[in-house]
Amino acid sequence: VQLQASGGGLVQTGGSLKLSCAASGGPVSTYTIGWFRQAPGKEREFVMAIRQGGGSSAYADSVKGRFSIARDRAKNEVYLQMNGLRPEDTAVYSCAATKSVALRNPENYLYWGQGTQVTVSS
């Protein structure tokens, strides 16, 4: 499966952005799709994921109550809705696909899209 992330940009503190992860080469619902982010000088960090099949989600504590994830089977896309953005959310966000149940570990993801930059100004 090939993934294409988009939707990043510059937003003020408290603002919102919606990232999209478009998949091709296979149904997005047959993979667990995860969103990760990496800020300069920091390790890649798990953000949220939507599980294959039933579509339940998992999230990092740092985004609880602010971010949500959804899947559109018809468009074969996964979305990351980010509300209440903070300067510490600034990073390059990437989507990835896995068949593994250990969805918080980026090493378990086989397929990666290119990143999209999210910058939150204070």
Disulfide bonds with the S-S distance in Angstrom:
Cys21-Cys95 2.16
